[in-house]
Amino acid sequence: MVNLIVLLVMGGLIGWVASLLMRTDGQQGLLLNVVVGIVGAAIAGIFISPILGIPTINQGVFSIGALAVSLLGAVILLAIVNLLRRGRAR
């Protein structure tokens, strides 16, 4: 139960920072930040984590490397959403 709460909080923080980096913060609320953070970490776990050998926050690891990889996945997710919505990445 505690791991789920920590995952939701860290996912929200990662989603919020990613939305600040991608300049979509005004369009997103708290729930969408959490979703972006967790889904972005899942994307990073599939594509980035095997290459770098660093786990993500979805794997229960809360280190600087895991946070960075999860943030990179969230930024990639927001870039893909921007491409689909506007036809270009910011």
Secondary structure, DSSP 4 states (H G I P E B T S, - for coil): -HHHHHHHHHHHHHHHHHHHHTT-GGG--HHHHHHHHHHHHHHHHHHTHHHHT---GGGT--SHHHHHHHHHHHHHHHHHHHHHHHSS--
